[in-house]
Each structure stands twice: as structure tokens, then as C-alpha cells.
Amino acid sequence: MTLIKTDNEIAKLREQGKVLGTILQQVAARVRPGITTAELNEQVEKLIVAAGGRPAFKGYGSPVPFPAGLCASVNEEIVHGIPGKRALVRGDIISLDIGMEKDGLYTDTAITVPVGEVTIATQRLLNITAEALTAGIAACVAGNTIGDIGAAVQAIVKRDKMSVVRDLVGHGVGHAVHEEPSVPNQGRSGQGMLLEPGMVLAVEPMVALGRGEIDYLDDDWTIVTADGSLSAHFEHTIAITNGQPIIITAP
């Protein structure tokens, strides 16, 4: 992990994050029954390149590089869904996860949105996961610990009798797609790495209606709930400061 120490670098990261957050909103607004995940990916890549950036996820990983700029994860798919010919149908939910590299800096953000009308339980899942992200961000204060973030997320999810996806975590970001430290969505307050100004973290609750255990599809990337239950995923890039956290990817 490399700290983002200068005000100029924070300002550049925030400028980039605003752009990425706006792109995420624009793509989320296109979600509708009948659209394919490949069409959503095409829009993501087009907008990131038009902004002067590079889709950070495309080509990432080994031995099988991720083939797209968008992670498009539908229903029981938690993260890393590969865009393709799948057409969305009314009642689905889809996690849209995007990253951008520009001038050597990286930002990362995600949202889960409904496709048309969804059930009350499904909408509750989306609401609780978004609330858990807000709680996790509020804990991103210098002097707190990584455990404080996880405890804040976990408290919201547990309150509503849903499950944190324990095997998947947030991470450091800023100078690479993924950096140390890991940022679990569970934990104990006061435990783990101390948060200090200059840290940049991707805080990303992943929540399931079922048990929250995971399985992998044969494409080497897509991670699903083992019990087939719906899952949601929300994420922001956050900068730790001497005061309140900066939501880098707020549009």
C-alpha cells in the first residue's frame, strides 16, 4: 500500500472519482429489461475512454485476464460476472462494478440496481447493502481500525437478518487495482490495521439473502452464492484524512 500523501494527488483522484461515479450513474440509468450485459459493458468502456481513462479491469488478472471493463453480476452472481449475450429480465438485479486508471491513479465503484419492479425482499436487500456501505464509510476515520469498518457493515446486515459474504473483501486502491490492506465486511471494533491519513480504500459490502457462502463458475471469474440466493454489492473509493473521509467516487 502506497499512501496518497499530497493534496494535489488527492485532488486528482477526487476529480477522476467524480467522473467514474457519474459514468456509473449513466450506465445504471440504462438498465432495463431486454438490454444485454455486453451492451452495458460497451457503454462503460466507451465512456471511460472518452473521459481520457482506461478501463482498469480489462486485461486484469492471471492466468485468465478479465475480458471487459464492467463486472456485470446478475442475481445470485456476487461479483466478477463477465458481460455477454445475457439479456436482463424484469425482476432481476444487477451489480455494476467499474474501475478506471488515469495518470497512474485508480478508482473503483459499484452499485446494484433493479431491473424494473422487484419484490419487497429484493428491494430490502438493495437498501440494506447501500446502508451498510454508508455505515462502513462513516467508520473510515483516522485513528479507527479496519475492524471498525467491518463491524459497522456487519451490524447493519445482522440487524436485518441477512448475511455478509465473508470470503470476499474490500481492498486498498489508488496506485493499483488491488492493494493492501484487505477490508473485510465483518470484524471487531478496535482490531486490525490502524487507519491513517493518506490511505485510500475500496469499501464494498457484499450481502446475500441466504447464507452468504460462495462458489465459482467455470469461467474462472464469476463468484456466486452457493445456495443460489440473491446478493447485492455496493462500493465507493474512500480517502482517509485528518477529518471526515472523502468519498472519492461520489458523482
PyMOL commands that set and color helices and strands:
alter all, ss='L'
color gray80, all
select helices_A, chain A and resi 7-29+37-50+120-138+146-159
alter helices_A, ss='H'
color red, helices_A
select strands_A, chain A and resi 54-55+70-74+77-79+93-102+105-114+163-164+170-172+179-183+200-203+206-208+214-216+223-225+231-233+236-239+246-247
alter strands_A, ss='S'
color yellow, strands_A
deselect
rebuild
show_as cartoon
